[in-house]
Amino acid sequence: MDQKKIGSFLKMLRSEKGITQEQLAEHFHISGRTVSRWETGTNMPDISIITELADFYDVDVRELIEGERKNMNEEIKDVAEKMADYAGAEKGRLFKWVRVISLIGTALMTIIIIIQFFTYEPNIFRSILILLSFLALIAMAVTTLYANGILGKVIKKRGFVIATRIIVIALIVLSARFVIATALVVGIATYDYVKPYSQVKGTDNYDKKAIINEYGSDLDSGLYVFPDNVDNALSTEFSSSLKTGLFDTDGSIFLEATYSPEDYDKEIERLSNISYTVFDTYYEDSDYHIGKIIYDTDMYNYPAYIASDGFDHVYEYALADKENDRIVYVLLSYPDVTDVSLVTKLDYLKKDKTAYIIHESTLDRFSIYSFSFREGIWSDYTSDDEGRTPLGKER
């Protein structure tokens, strides 16, 4: 089969017909580029269109295939037409399920990408996944449109071209947003990583109200286990190591206070009665959750009154050293038990250091400050005249 010869023959027939390549393409709902490839011998017409092409040019199928005029009787022409019809039917059956699966796959991929757009959180790996999903969607959409014979028909529609341009521009804008957001997160994470901790030591520097005003909302804590002051303590030690990033505050606060036996008992009574009422922040007549402090004798080297244990990666507790009438107040945010500033305080951390490794599930976490409602609404921090304070009521 001489494709060049066939192409020249097709070009001659079109010239005799007095039409352009674009007119022929429009008649058969194909692209002008396809016609051009036929006439240059680069590609051959599909077998399912051979008969229609022969009828259009008023020649026999055999003449088209051989690239020259012949004499063909009606019987041979009829056989050729039936063969073309049969080939078309076979092709239709072959690609029937392929087309259906392609359409379903394209729809599912579109839904997945839309969901990622609305649930996106800046992350380099998620950005890559979104990009790959988008490229896969384009490939699947083009394949689906081509397999269903839609691509050739709509590509010449002005409305389709305009809509495609709008969609592409919108996707570019969304992609730019993701790239910028991811770049910001990577930059912020790098900055937070290298940013030094603010080290504070000495009881004279202990100011609970100032700590809450500056760090309270980021630490997800009201520091309720910590005393308002330590004026009645016989001796105290205070140290904090904190650094604030864009989204949270990392570090630790330690306050050790030794009391007289009477003041020790009073402080233990205060700790044992701590509870906190957290209200739904969205409704005036809201549901509420009362969080009572947990008393624990197993997880630490001393009995502990726990206000927060792993919730939002925050740990807040008071260790009761009855033998020495001493109480150690501790707050840890995203604790790194290998950090130099914590090495000397290991006696005040959990016995099992792996317990500080946070898992995705929040079912085993505890906080008197926050609560997840069934509707998915979280309590939060709000401002008042005195600064940043947890929303709710201390009981």
GULUM-109907 format. One record per residue (C-alpha): residue in one letter; residue number from 1; x, y, z. Coordinates in steps of 0.02 Angstrom, whole numbers. Each point is the difference from the previous one (the first is absolute). Layout:
<pts>
<rest a&nr NUM&px X&py Y&pz Z>
...
</pts>
This chain:
<pts>
<rest m&nr 1&px 0&py 0&pz 0>
<rest d&nr 2&px 74&py 165&pz -57>
<rest q&nr 3&px -57&py 133&pz 125>
<rest k&nr 4&px 79&py 142&pz -99>
<rest k&nr 5&px -96&py -55&pz -155>
<rest i&nr 6&px -162&py -12&pz 99>
<rest g&nr 7&px 32&py 173&pz 74>
<rest s&nr 8&px 28&py 77&pz -172>
<rest f&nr 9&px -159&py -84&pz -63>
<rest l&nr 10&px -101&py 70&pz 146>
<rest k&nr 11&px 71&py 174&pz -32>
<rest m&nr 12&px -47&py -13&pz -184>
<rest l&nr 13&px -178&py -55&pz 43>
<rest r&nr 14&px -20&py 148&pz 119>
<rest s&nr 15&px 64&py 120&pz -131>
<rest e&nr 16&px -122&py -71&pz -127>
<rest k&nr 17&px -136&py 26&pz 129>
<rest g&nr 18&px 54&py 181&pz 16>
<rest i&nr 19&px 7&py 5&pz 192>
<rest t&nr 20&px 134&py 42&pz 127>
<rest q&nr 21&px 74&py -114&pz 132>
<rest e&nr 22&px -97&py 96&pz 134>
<rest q&nr 23&px -165&py -25&pz -92>
<rest l&nr 24&px 33&py -186&pz -17>
<rest a&nr 25&px 48&py -12&pz 184>
<rest e&nr 26&px -158&py 90&pz 53>
<rest h&nr 27&px -107&py -117&pz -107>
<rest f&nr 28&px 72&py -155&pz 85>
<rest h&nr 29&px 16&py 81&pz 174>
<rest i&nr 30&px 188&py -20&pz 7>
<rest s&nr 31&px 145&py 120&pz 11>
<rest g&nr 32&px 82&py 85&pz -149>
<rest r&nr 33&px 165&py -73&pz 59>
<rest t&nr 34&px -71&py -176&pz -23>
<rest v&nr 35&px -46&py 39&pz -181>
<rest s&nr 36&px 173&py 71&pz -30>
<rest r&nr 37&px 80&py -160&pz 66>
<rest w&nr 38&px -109&py -104&pz -116>
<rest e&nr 39&px 52&py 99&pz -152>
<rest t&nr 40&px 186&py -4&pz 43>
<rest g&nr 41&px -6&py -186&pz 29>
<rest t&nr 42&px 50&py 17&pz 183>
<rest n&nr 43&px -160&py -84&pz 62>
<rest m&nr 44&px -137&py -102&pz -80>
<rest p&nr 45&px -187&py 28&pz 20>
<rest d&nr 46&px -81&py -114&pz 130>
<rest i&nr 47&px -84&py -151&pz -77>
<rest s&nr 48&px -168&py 55&pz 72>
<rest i&nr 49&px 5&py 161&pz -105>
<rest i&nr 50&px 66&py -76&pz -163>
<rest t&nr 51&px -173&py -37&pz -70>
<rest e&nr 52&px -67&py 174&pz 44>
<rest l&nr 53&px 154&py 78&pz -80>
<rest a&nr 54&px -23&py -106&pz -157>
<rest d&nr 55&px -183&py 51&pz -13>
<rest f&nr 56&px 46&py 183&pz 27>
<rest y&nr 57&px 126&py -3&pz -142>
<rest d&nr 58&px -109&py -118&pz -104>
<rest v&nr 59&px 136&py -132&pz -19>
<rest d&nr 60&px 15&py -183&pz 52>
<rest v&nr 61&px 81&py -54&pz 163>
<rest r&nr 62&px 128&py -102&pz -97>
<rest e&nr 63&px 49&py 157&pz -95>
<rest l&nr 64&px 31&py 93&pz 163>
<rest i&nr 65&px 104&py -143&pz 69>
<rest e&nr 66&px 105&py -17&pz -158>
<rest g&nr 67&px 13&py 188&pz -32>
<rest e&nr 68&px -64&py -4&pz -180>
<rest r&nr 69&px -160&py -14&pz -96>
<rest k&nr 70&px -64&py -177&pz -36>
<rest n&nr 71&px -157&py -83&pz -62>
<rest m&nr 72&px -92&py -83&pz 145>
<rest n&nr 73&px -167&py -85&pz -16>
<rest e&nr 74&px -141&py 26&pz 123>
<rest e&nr 75&px 24&py -170&pz 82>
<rest i&nr 76&px 179&py 38&pz 52>
<rest k&nr 77&px -52&py 173&pz 60>
<rest d&nr 78&px -138&py -76&pz 105>
<rest v&nr 79&px 124&py -123&pz 79>
<rest a&nr 80&px 118&py 143&pz 41>
<rest e&nr 81&px -139&py 101&pz 80>
<rest k&nr 82&px -52&py -148&pz 106>
<rest m&nr 83&px 180&py -28&pz 53>
<rest a&nr 84&px 14&py 181&pz 52>
<rest d&nr 85&px -164&py -11&pz 97>
<rest y&nr 86&px 60&py -159&pz 85>
<rest a&nr 87&px 166&py 80&pz 46>
<rest g&nr 88&px -92&py 150&pz 71>
<rest a&nr 89&px -114&py -111&pz 104>
<rest e&nr 90&px 149&py -100&pz 66>
<rest k&nr 91&px 90&py 159&pz 44>
<rest g&nr 92&px -155&py 64&pz 90>
<rest r&nr 93&px -15&py -158&pz 104>
<rest l&nr 94&px 185&py 0&pz 37>
<rest f&nr 95&px 4&py 178&pz 65>
<rest k&nr 96&px -171&py 2&pz 83>
<rest w&nr 97&px 62&py -42&pz 174>
<rest v&nr 98&px 161&py 97&pz -27>
<rest r&nr 99&px -103&py 157&pz -30>
<rest v&nr 100&px -110&py -31&pz 151>
<rest i&nr 101&px 148&py -32&pz 115>
<rest s&nr 102&px 90&py 153&pz -69>
<rest l&nr 103&px -150&py 111&pz 35>
<rest i&nr 104&px -18&py -68&pz 177>
<rest g&nr 105&px 187&py 18&pz 31>
<rest t&nr 106&px 1&py 180&pz -61>
<rest a&nr 107&px -148&py 44&pz 111>
<rest l&nr 108&px 79&py -80&pz 153>
<rest m&nr 109&px 168&py 84&pz -32>
<rest t&nr 110&px -87&py 169&pz -16>
<rest i&nr 111&px -91&py -26&pz 166>
<rest i&nr 112&px 163&py -53&pz 86>
<rest i&nr 113&px 91&py 156&pz -60>
<rest i&nr 114&px -143&py 115&pz 51>
<rest i&nr 115&px 0&py -78&pz 174>
<rest q&nr 116&px 188&py 27&pz 11>
<rest f&nr 117&px -25&py 183&pz -47>
<rest f&nr 118&px -120&py 29&pz 144>
<rest t&nr 119&px 92&py -106&pz 130>
<rest y&nr 120&px 175&py 51&pz -50>
<rest e&nr 121&px 127&py 36&pz 135>
<rest p&nr 122&px 169&py 66&pz -55>
<rest n&nr 123&px 116&py -147&pz -20>
<rest i&nr 124&px 132&py -35&pz -133>
<rest f&nr 125&px -54&py -182&pz -21>
<rest r&nr 126&px -185&py 45&pz -15>
<rest s&nr 127&px 44&py 132&pz -130>
<rest i&nr 128&px 91&py -131&pz -103>
<rest l&nr 129&px -147&py -120&pz 16>
<rest i&nr 130&px -122&py 136&pz -57>
<rest l&nr 131&px 112&py 39&pz -149>
<rest l&nr 132&px 12&py -183&pz -50>
<rest s&nr 133&px -188&py -22&pz 23>
<rest f&nr 134&px -31&py 151&pz -110>
<rest l&nr 135&px 114&py -66&pz -138>
<rest a&nr 136&px -85&py -171&pz 12>
<rest l&nr 137&px -169&py 85&pz -16>
<rest i&nr 138&px 53&py 93&pz -158>
<rest a&nr 139&px 66&py -161&pz -78>
<rest m&nr 140&px -156&py -97&pz 45>
<rest a&nr 141&px -117&py 139&pz -58>
<rest v&nr 142&px 85&py 15&pz -170>
<rest t&nr 143&px -1&py -190&pz -21>
<rest t&nr 144&px -183&py -10&pz 50>
<rest l&nr 145&px -54&py 139&pz -118>
<rest y&nr 146&px 98&py -78&pz -143>
<rest a&nr 147&px -65&py -177&pz 31>
<rest n&nr 148&px -179&py 63&pz 3>
<rest g&nr 149&px 22&py 99&pz -162>
<rest i&nr 150&px -34&py 164&pz 91>
<rest l&nr 151&px 171&py 81&pz -12>
<rest g&nr 152&px -2&py 25&pz -188>
<rest k&nr 153&px -174&py 77&pz 7>
<rest v&nr 154&px 24&py 121&pz 144>
<rest i&nr 155&px 178&py 57&pz -39>
<rest k&nr 156&px -68&py 118&pz -135>
<rest k&nr 157&px -136&py 70&pz 112>
<rest r&nr 158&px 44&py 176&pz 57>
<rest g&nr 159&px -95&py -19&pz 162>
<rest f&nr 160&px 97&py -157&pz 43>
<rest v&nr 161&px 166&py 87&pz -33>
<rest i&nr 162&px -49&py 148&pz 110>
<rest a&nr 163&px -61&py -114&pz 140>
<rest t&nr 164&px 162&py -100&pz -10>
<rest r&nr 165&px 104&py 158&pz 14>
<rest i&nr 166&px -100&py 58&pz 153>
<rest i&nr 167&px 22&py -169&pz 85>
<rest v&nr 168&px 187&py -3&pz -37>
<rest i&nr 169&px 22&py 177&pz 69>
<rest a&nr 170&px -99&py -45&pz 156>
<rest l&nr 171&px 105&py -155&pz 27>
<rest i&nr 172&px 160&py 101&pz -23>
<rest v&nr 173&px -60&py 124&pz 132>
<rest l&nr 174&px -44&py -141&pz 120>
<rest s&nr 175&px 166&py -85&pz -33>
<rest a&nr 176&px 91&py 164&pz 32>
<rest r&nr 177&px -91&py 13&pz 166>
<rest f&nr 178&px 57&py -174&pz 49>
<rest v&nr 179&px 179&py 35&pz -53>
<rest i&nr 180&px 5&py 163&pz 98>
<rest a&nr 181&px -82&py -79&pz 153>
<rest t&nr 182&px 120&py -147&pz -6>
<rest a&nr 183&px 150&py 115&pz -20>
<rest l&nr 184&px -59&py 102&pz 150>
<rest v&nr 185&px -21&py -155&pz 107>
<rest v&nr 186&px 171&py -67&pz -48>
<rest g&nr 187&px 77&py 171&pz 36>
<rest i&nr 188&px -91&py 18&pz 166>
<rest a&nr 189&px 45&py -178&pz 52>
<rest t&nr 190&px 182&py 36&pz -41>
<rest y&nr 191&px -7&py 164&pz 96>
<rest d&nr 192&px -84&py -84&pz 150>
<rest y&nr 193&px 130&py -137&pz -3>
<rest v&nr 194&px 150&py 116&pz 6>
<rest k&nr 195&px -81&py 132&pz 111>
<rest p&nr 196&px 76&py -5&pz 175>
<rest y&nr 197&px -100&py -32&pz 158>
<rest s&nr 198&px -30&py 143&pz 121>
<rest q&nr 199&px 80&py -57&pz 163>
<rest v&nr 200&px -63&py 74&pz 163>
<rest k&nr 201&px 56&py -50&pz 175>
<rest g&nr 202&px -27&py 61&pz 177>
<rest t&nr 203&px -155&py 13&pz 109>
<rest d&nr 204&px -2&py 189&pz -21>
<rest n&nr 205&px -41&py -31&pz -184>
<rest y&nr 206&px -152&py -109&pz 38>
<rest d&nr 207&px -156&py 96&pz -55>
<rest k&nr 208&px -146&py -115&pz -40>
<rest k&nr 209&px -110&py 137&pz -71>
<rest a&nr 210&px 138&py 60&pz -117>
<rest i&nr 211&px 32&py -178&pz -62>
<rest i&nr 212&px -185&py -26&pz -37>
<rest n&nr 213&px -15&py 167&pz -90>
<rest e&nr 214&px 149&py -37&pz -111>
<rest y&nr 215&px -11&py -188&pz -26>
<rest g&nr 216&px -170&py -59&pz 65>
<rest s&nr 217&px -93&py -24&pz -163>
<rest d&nr 218&px 147&py -83&pz -87>
<rest l&nr 219&px 31&py -116&pz 147>
<rest d&nr 220&px -186&py -47&pz 10>
<rest s&nr 221&px 13&py 21&pz 187>
<rest g&nr 222&px -63&py 113&pz 138>
<rest l&nr 223&px 142&py -58&pz 116>
<rest y&nr 224&px -130&py -40&pz 134>
<rest v&nr 225&px 112&py -123&pz 89>
<rest f&nr 226&px 128&py 138&pz 21>
<rest p&nr 227&px -27&py 112&pz 153>
<rest d&nr 228&px -38&py 185&pz -28>
<rest n&nr 229&px 152&py 40&pz 106>
<rest v&nr 230&px 124&py -89&pz 113>
<rest d&nr 231&px 9&py 127&pz 140>
<rest n&nr 232&px -45&py -130&pz 131>
<rest a&nr 233&px 133&py -126&pz -58>
<rest l&nr 234&px 154&py -30&pz 106>
<rest s&nr 235&px 110&py -23&pz -155>
<rest t&nr 236&px -27&py 2&pz -186>
<rest e&nr 237&px 86&py -32&pz -165>
<rest f&nr 238&px -66&py 59&pz -168>
<rest s&nr 239&px 59&py -27&pz -178>
<rest s&nr 240&px -81&py 12&pz -171>
<rest s&nr 241&px 61&py -34&pz -175>
<rest l&nr 242&px -125&py 57&pz -133>
<rest k&nr 243&px -3&py 54&pz -181>
<rest t&nr 244&px -149&py 60&pz -98>
<rest g&nr 245&px -26&py -44&pz -182>
<rest l&nr 246&px -139&py 55&pz -116>
<rest f&nr 247&px -119&py -139&pz 52>
<rest d&nr 248&px 53&py -55&pz 174>
<rest t&nr 249&px 120&py 17&pz 146>
<rest d&nr 250&px 126&py -134&pz 43>
<rest g&nr 251&px 97&py -25&pz 159>
<rest s&nr 252&px -18&py -32&pz 186>
<rest i&nr 253&px -40&py 85&pz 166>
<rest f&nr 254&px 57&py -69&pz 168>
<rest l&nr 255&px -43&py 72&pz 170>
<rest e&nr 256&px 55&py -87&pz 160>
<rest a&nr 257&px -71&py 61&pz 165>
<rest t&nr 258&px 31&py -65&pz 177>
<rest y&nr 259&px -135&py 43&pz 127>
<rest s&nr 260&px -33&py -16&pz 184>
<rest p&nr 261&px -103&py -155&pz 39>
<rest e&nr 262&px -156&py 106&pz 21>
<rest d&nr 263&px 24&py 98&pz -162>
<rest y&nr 264&px 44&py -161&pz -90>
<rest d&nr 265&px -166&py -77&pz 50>
<rest k&nr 266&px -94&py 157&pz -55>
<rest e&nr 267&px 86&py -3&pz -170>
<rest i&nr 268&px -39&py -186&pz -22>
<rest e&nr 269&px -182&py 36&pz 41>
<rest r&nr 270&px -2&py 139&pz -132>
<rest l&nr 271&px 75&py -115&pz -130>
<rest s&nr 272&px -120&py -142&pz 37>
<rest n&nr 273&px -153&py 112&pz -27>
<rest i&nr 274&px 51&py 76&pz -167>
<rest s&nr 275&px -130&py -16&pz -137>
<rest y&nr 276&px -41&py 102&pz -152>
<rest t&nr 277&px -162&py 26&pz -96>
<rest v&nr 278&px 23&py 17&pz -188>
<rest f&nr 279&px -143&py 65&pz -105>
<rest d&nr 280&px -38&py -20&pz -183>
<rest t&nr 281&px 63&py 164&pz -74>
<rest y&nr 282&px -129&py 14&pz -140>
<rest y&nr 283&px -167&py 4&pz 89>
<rest e&nr 284&px -66&py 106&pz 142>
<rest d&nr 285&px -96&py -144&pz 78>
<rest s&nr 286&px 144&py -119&pz -23>
<rest d&nr 287&px 43&py -172&pz 62>
<rest y&nr 288&px 142&py -9&pz 122>
<rest h&nr 289&px 130&py -121&pz 61>
<rest i&nr 290&px 69&py -2&pz 178>
<rest g&nr 291&px 178&py -60&pz 9>
<rest k&nr 292&px 60&py -52&pz 173>
<rest i&nr 293&px 182&py -20&pz 41>
<rest i&nr 294&px 63&py -180&pz -3>
<rest y&nr 295&px 95&py -73&pz 147>
<rest d&nr 296&px 131&py -128&pz -54>
<rest t&nr 297&px 122&py -107&pz 101>
<rest d&nr 298&px 73&py -109&pz -138>
<rest m&nr 299&px 68&py 102&pz -144>
<rest y&nr 300&px 123&py 110&pz 96>
<rest n&nr 301&px 128&py -18&pz 139>
<rest y&nr 302&px -118&py 97&pz 113>
<rest p&nr 303&px -190&py 7&pz 14>
<rest a&nr 304&px -60&py 122&pz -133>
<rest y&nr 305&px -148&py 116&pz -23>
<rest i&nr 306&px -20&py 7&pz -190>
<rest a&nr 307&px -89&py 143&pz -90>
<rest s&nr 308&px 57&py -45&pz -177>
<rest d&nr 309&px 78&py -158&pz -67>
<rest g&nr 310&px 46&py 1&pz -185>
<rest f&nr 311&px -148&py 103&pz -58>
<rest d&nr 312&px 68&py 116&pz -136>
<rest h&nr 313&px 171&py -70&pz 48>
<rest v&nr 314&px -8&py 90&pz 169>
<rest y&nr 315&px 34&py -78&pz 171>
<rest e&nr 316&px -41&py 92&pz 161>
<rest y&nr 317&px 9&py -78&pz 172>
<rest a&nr 318&px 53&py 26&pz 181>
<rest l&nr 319&px 108&py -131&pz 87>
<rest a&nr 320&px -30&py -23&pz 187>
<rest d&nr 321&px 156&py -39&pz 102>
<rest k&nr 322&px -81&py -26&pz 170>
<rest e&nr 323&px 161&py -58&pz 82>
<rest n&nr 324&px 80&py 171&pz -26>
<rest d&nr 325&px -162&py 105&pz -2>
<rest r&nr 326&px 49&py 48&pz -176>
<rest i&nr 327&px -104&py 21&pz -159>
<rest v&nr 328&px 74&py 6&pz -175>
<rest y&nr 329&px -109&py 87&pz -129>
<rest v&nr 330&px 37&py -48&pz -180>
<rest l&nr 331&px -58&py 55&pz -172>
<rest l&nr 332&px 70&py -80&pz -159>
<rest s&nr 333&px -48&py 50&pz -178>
<rest y&nr 334&px 58&py -119&pz -137>
<rest p&nr 335&px 128&py -72&pz 121>
<rest d&nr 336&px 163&py -70&pz -65>
<rest v&nr 337&px 66&py -109&pz 141>
<rest t&nr 338&px 173&py 2&pz -79>
<rest d&nr 339&px 7&py 191&pz 10>
<rest v&nr 340&px 143&py 64&pz 106>
<rest s&nr 341&px -115&py 114&pz 101>
<rest l&nr 342&px -102&py -152&pz 55>
<rest v&nr 343&px 142&py -121&pz 39>
<rest t&nr 344&px 21&py 66&pz 177>
<rest k&nr 345&px -189&py -12&pz 26>
<rest l&nr 346&px -24&py -182&pz -50>
<rest d&nr 347&px -53&py -43&pz 176>
<rest y&nr 348&px -155&py 109&pz -28>
<rest l&nr 349&px -50&py -78&pz -166>
<rest k&nr 350&px -101&py -157&pz -33>
<rest k&nr 351&px 82&py -165&pz 44>
<rest d&nr 352&px -32&py -60&pz -178>
<rest k&nr 353&px 79&py 131&pz -114>
<rest t&nr 354&px -80&py -77&pz -155>
<rest a&nr 355&px -167&py 59&pz 70>
<rest y&nr 356&px 44&py 173&pz -68>
<rest i&nr 357&px -9&py -65&pz -179>
<rest i&nr 358&px -164&py 65&pz -67>
<rest h&nr 359&px -109&py -114&pz -106>
<rest e&nr 360&px -138&py 56&pz -116>
<rest s&nr 361&px -143&py -56&pz 112>
<rest t&nr 362&px -58&py 123&pz 133>
<rest l&nr 363&px -102&py -129&pz 95>
<rest d&nr 364&px 135&py -27&pz 131>
<rest r&nr 365&px 39&py 184&pz 28>
<rest f&nr 366&px -67&py 107&pz 139>
<rest s&nr 367&px -21&py 186&pz 35>
<rest i&nr 368&px -106&py 100&pz 121>
<rest y&nr 369&px 14&py 147&pz -120>
<rest s&nr 370&px -64&py -67&pz -165>
<rest f&nr 371&px -135&py -118&pz -59>
<rest s&nr 372&px -57&py -64&pz -169>
<rest f&nr 373&px -189&py 7&pz -24>
<rest r&nr 374&px -90&py -127&pz -107>
<rest e&nr 375&px -37&py 133&pz -131>
<rest g&nr 376&px 186&py 26&pz -21>
<rest i&nr 377&px 6&py 168&pz 89>
<rest w&nr 378&px 147&py 35&pz 112>
<rest s&nr 379&px 16&py 113&pz 150>
<rest d&nr 380&px 127&py 136&pz -24>
<rest y&nr 381&px 87&py 146&pz 80>
<rest t&nr 382&px -70&py 176&pz -2>
<rest s&nr 383&px 54&py 173&pz 54>
<rest d&nr 384&px -66&py 96&pz 148>
<rest d&nr 385&px 51&py 165&pz 78>
<rest e&nr 386&px 141&py -85&pz 92>
<rest g&nr 387&px 77&py -87&pz -151>
<rest r&nr 388&px -2&py -176&pz -68>
<rest t&nr 389&px -98&py -121&pz 109>
<rest p&nr 390&px -81&py -169&pz -31>
<rest l&nr 391&px -184&py 10&pz -45>
<rest g&nr 392&px -108&py -75&pz 137>
<rest k&nr 393&px -14&py 7&pz 188>
<rest e&nr 394&px 117&py -59&pz 133>
<rest r&nr 395&px -90&py -93&pz 138>
</pts>
